[in-house]
Amino acid sequence: MPRPVIGVVAPVEPARLGTVWRLDAVAVPAAYVAGVQRAGGRALLLPPDPDAGGALDGLDALLLIGGADVDPAAYGAARDPATGPSQPERDRFERRLVGEALARDLPLLAICRGAQVVNVAAGGTLIQHLPDLLEARGAAEPDRHRRVAGALDERTAHPVALEPGSLAARSCGGTATVGRSHHHQAIDALGDGWVVSGRDPEDGTVEAIERPDRRFCLGVQWHPEADPATPLFAALAAAAR
């Protein structure tokens, strides 16, 4: 059976190439590509392109990855001082990709920023600085969701309460423990068509969303690409096949 082709969004980022060149490059952390390949898929990088619909031609699935904060203007909000620099061209491209993928019922996995992008694309909003909200609620550790930049640390891992029978639960093997998480923003008002299928049981932060009306359409707030044992990429590849 041919390997499923999984498109991986690839932002333009400043990079150092060799010992001399410092310039903009189309860049994807290798862990995302490795996750696709371990699952038996073939990764195809998708840099921003005015022809977002055509960018999906020939793909069997789509993967949205982490990165810069979504521009608050995309969901009608003023910029919070804690919101980092945005990439409006990338935001627009990825929102168009999401709309086209949903129209085609193309399997979609959205990770961290990607989960926030799919929510905004559907008319949802974001919490721009989660630590402020958690502190206002009296949380003991308001900064707990961004203490670990992608690396496993069992001391800071926390469980995710997944809805039984949901796509998130099926794709994660029924349970999930987040030991690789680094985000200061989170989903607030939910976009049309999406449902919450996973939360942090301690503070209620949304950790997983999905579209029940599509065959595989899932967003997760943590970083499964940093975990070689995650079943999420295999689930995406199975849907792509």
C-alpha positions as CSV (number, residue, x, y, z in Angstrom):
1,M,0.0,0.0,0.0
2,P,1.4,3.5,-0.9
3,R,2.5,5.6,2.0
4,P,-0.1,8.3,2.8
5,V,1.0,11.8,2.0
6,I,0.6,14.1,4.9
7,G,1.0,17.8,4.4
8,V,2.8,19.6,7.2
9,V,2.4,23.4,7.4
10,A,5.8,25.0,7.1
11,P,6.2,28.7,8.3
12,V,8.8,31.1,7.1
13,E,11.2,31.7,10.0
14,P,14.7,33.4,10.4
15,A,17.4,30.7,10.2
16,R,21.1,30.2,10.2
17,L,22.4,28.0,7.4
18,G,26.0,26.9,7.6
19,T,28.5,29.3,9.1
20,V,27.6,32.3,7.0
21,W,24.0,32.6,5.9
22,R,21.4,34.1,8.1
23,L,18.1,34.5,6.2
24,D,14.5,33.5,6.1
25,A,13.8,29.8,5.6
26,V,10.9,27.5,5.3
27,A,11.3,25.7,8.6
28,V,9.6,22.7,10.4
29,P,11.0,21.1,13.6
30,A,12.2,17.7,12.6
31,A,10.1,16.0,15.3
32,Y,6.9,16.6,13.3
33,V,8.4,15.0,10.2
34,A,9.8,12.1,12.3
35,G,6.3,11.6,13.8
36,V,4.7,11.3,10.4
37,Q,7.4,9.0,9.1
38,R,7.3,6.7,12.1
39,A,3.6,6.3,11.5
40,G,4.3,5.2,7.9
41,G,3.4,8.5,6.2
42,R,5.3,10.7,3.8
43,A,5.7,14.3,5.0
44,L,5.2,17.1,2.4
45,L,6.0,20.6,3.6
46,L,3.5,23.3,2.9
47,P,4.9,26.9,3.0
48,P,2.5,29.8,2.8
49,D,0.9,29.9,-0.7
50,P,-1.7,32.2,-2.1
51,D,-3.4,29.1,-3.6
52,A,-4.4,27.5,-0.3
53,G,-6.9,25.1,-1.9
54,G,-4.5,23.8,-4.5
55,A,-1.9,23.3,-1.8
56,L,-4.0,20.3,-0.6
57,D,-4.2,18.6,-4.0
58,G,-2.7,15.1,-3.8
59,L,-2.6,15.1,0.0
60,D,-4.2,12.3,2.2
61,A,-4.1,14.4,5.5
62,L,-3.0,17.7,6.9
63,L,-0.9,18.5,10.0
64,L,-0.9,21.9,11.6
65,I,2.0,22.5,14.0
66,G,3.0,24.8,16.8
67,G,4.5,28.2,16.6
68,A,3.8,32.0,16.9
69,D,0.8,33.4,18.6
70,V,-2.2,33.9,16.4
71,D,-2.9,37.5,15.6
72,P,-5.7,38.7,17.9
73,A,-7.1,40.7,15.0
74,A,-8.1,37.4,13.5
75,Y,-10.7,36.9,16.2
76,G,-11.6,40.5,16.8
77,A,-9.6,41.2,19.9
78,A,-7.2,43.9,21.0
79,R,-3.6,42.7,21.5
80,D,-2.7,41.8,25.0
81,P,0.7,43.0,26.1
82,A,1.7,39.4,26.7
83,T,0.8,38.3,23.2
84,G,4.0,37.6,21.2
85,P,4.8,38.6,17.6
86,S,2.4,37.2,15.0
87,Q,2.7,36.0,11.4
88,P,-0.5,37.3,9.7
89,E,0.4,35.7,6.3
90,R,0.8,32.3,8.0
91,D,-2.4,32.9,9.9
92,R,-4.4,33.6,6.8
93,F,-2.8,30.7,4.9
94,E,-3.5,28.2,7.6
95,R,-7.1,29.4,8.1
96,R,-7.8,28.9,4.4
97,L,-6.2,25.4,4.5
98,V,-8.4,24.5,7.4
99,G,-11.5,25.6,5.6
100,E,-10.5,23.7,2.5
101,A,-9.6,20.6,4.5
102,L,-13.0,20.6,6.2
103,A,-14.8,21.0,2.9
104,R,-12.9,18.0,1.5
105,D,-13.2,16.0,4.7
106,L,-9.5,15.6,4.7
107,P,-8.1,14.1,7.9
108,L,-6.6,16.9,10.1
109,L,-4.5,16.9,13.2
110,A,-3.8,20.3,14.7
111,I,-1.1,20.7,17.4
112,C,-0.8,23.5,20.0
113,R,-0.9,26.7,17.9
114,G,-2.7,24.5,15.2
115,A,-5.5,23.8,17.6
116,Q,-5.9,27.5,18.2
117,V,-5.9,28.2,14.5
118,V,-8.7,25.8,13.7
119,N,-10.8,27.3,16.5
120,V,-10.2,30.8,15.3
121,A,-10.9,29.7,11.7
122,A,-14.4,28.6,12.9
123,G,-15.1,31.9,14.6
124,G,-13.8,31.0,18.0
125,T,-11.6,33.1,20.3
126,L,-8.5,32.6,22.4
127,I,-7.3,33.4,25.9
128,Q,-4.3,35.5,25.1
129,H,-2.4,34.9,28.4
130,L,-3.5,31.9,30.3
131,P,-1.3,32.6,33.4
132,D,-3.2,35.8,34.1
133,L,-6.6,34.0,34.0
134,L,-5.4,31.1,36.2
135,E,-3.9,33.5,38.7
136,A,-7.2,35.4,38.9
137,R,-8.9,32.1,39.6
138,G,-6.5,31.4,42.5
139,A,-4.5,28.6,40.8
140,A,-1.5,27.5,42.8
141,E,0.6,27.3,39.7
142,P,-0.7,29.8,37.1
143,D,2.3,29.2,34.8
144,R,2.1,25.4,34.8
145,H,1.2,25.1,31.1
146,R,4.4,26.5,29.8
147,R,7.1,25.3,32.2
148,V,8.4,22.6,29.8
149,A,9.4,23.6,26.3
150,G,8.6,20.4,24.5
151,A,10.8,18.1,26.7
152,L,9.5,15.3,28.9
153,D,9.6,16.2,32.6
154,E,7.6,13.8,34.8
155,R,7.6,16.3,37.6
156,T,5.5,18.7,35.6
157,A,3.3,16.2,33.7
158,H,-0.4,16.4,34.2
159,P,-3.3,14.2,33.0
160,V,-5.9,15.2,30.4
161,A,-9.5,14.2,31.0
162,L,-10.7,12.9,27.7
163,E,-14.3,12.4,26.8
164,P,-15.0,8.7,26.7
165,G,-15.6,7.5,23.1
166,S,-14.4,10.7,21.6
167,L,-11.9,10.8,18.7
168,A,-9.3,12.2,21.1
169,A,-9.8,9.3,23.5
170,R,-9.7,6.7,20.6
171,S,-6.6,8.3,19.1
172,C,-4.7,8.5,22.4
173,G,-5.6,5.0,23.5
174,G,-8.2,6.1,26.0
175,T,-6.0,8.3,28.2
176,A,-3.4,11.0,27.9
177,T,-0.8,12.5,30.2
178,V,0.8,15.7,29.1
179,G,4.5,15.8,29.9
180,R,5.3,17.9,26.8
181,S,3.5,21.2,26.8
182,H,4.5,24.8,26.3
183,H,1.7,27.4,25.7
184,H,0.6,30.6,27.3
185,Q,-2.6,30.9,25.2
186,A,-5.6,28.6,25.1
187,I,-9.0,28.2,23.5
188,D,-11.7,30.4,24.9
189,A,-15.0,30.6,23.1
190,L,-15.4,27.5,20.9
191,G,-15.7,27.8,17.1
192,D,-18.8,26.6,15.2
193,G,-18.9,22.9,14.7
194,W,-16.1,22.1,17.3
195,V,-16.6,20.3,20.6
196,V,-14.3,20.0,23.6
197,S,-13.1,16.5,24.1
198,G,-10.3,17.0,26.6
199,R,-9.5,19.3,29.5
200,D,-7.0,19.7,32.2
201,P,-8.9,18.3,35.2
202,E,-7.2,20.6,37.6
203,D,-7.8,24.0,36.0
204,G,-10.3,23.3,33.2
205,T,-8.0,24.5,30.4
206,V,-9.2,23.0,27.0
207,E,-6.7,20.4,25.9
208,A,-8.5,18.8,22.9
209,I,-11.2,19.7,20.5
210,E,-12.7,17.9,17.5
211,R,-15.3,17.9,14.8
212,P,-17.7,15.0,15.2
213,D,-19.1,15.6,11.7
214,R,-15.8,14.8,10.0
215,R,-14.1,11.4,9.8
216,F,-10.9,12.6,11.5
217,C,-10.5,16.2,12.7
218,L,-8.7,16.7,16.0
219,G,-6.8,19.5,17.7
220,V,-4.6,19.0,20.8
221,Q,-3.0,21.7,22.9
222,W,0.1,19.6,23.9
223,H,3.1,18.5,21.8
224,P,2.8,14.8,20.8
225,E,5.6,15.2,18.3
226,A,8.0,15.3,21.2
227,D,6.9,11.8,22.4
228,P,8.0,8.9,20.1
229,A,5.5,6.6,21.9
230,T,2.5,8.8,21.0
231,P,-0.3,7.0,19.1
232,L,-1.6,10.2,17.6
233,F,0.4,10.2,14.4
234,A,-0.5,6.6,13.8
235,A,-4.2,7.5,14.2
236,L,-3.8,10.3,11.6
237,A,-1.9,8.1,9.2
238,A,-4.6,5.4,9.6
239,A,-7.3,7.9,8.7
240,A,-5.2,9.1,5.8
241,R,-5.1,5.6,4.4
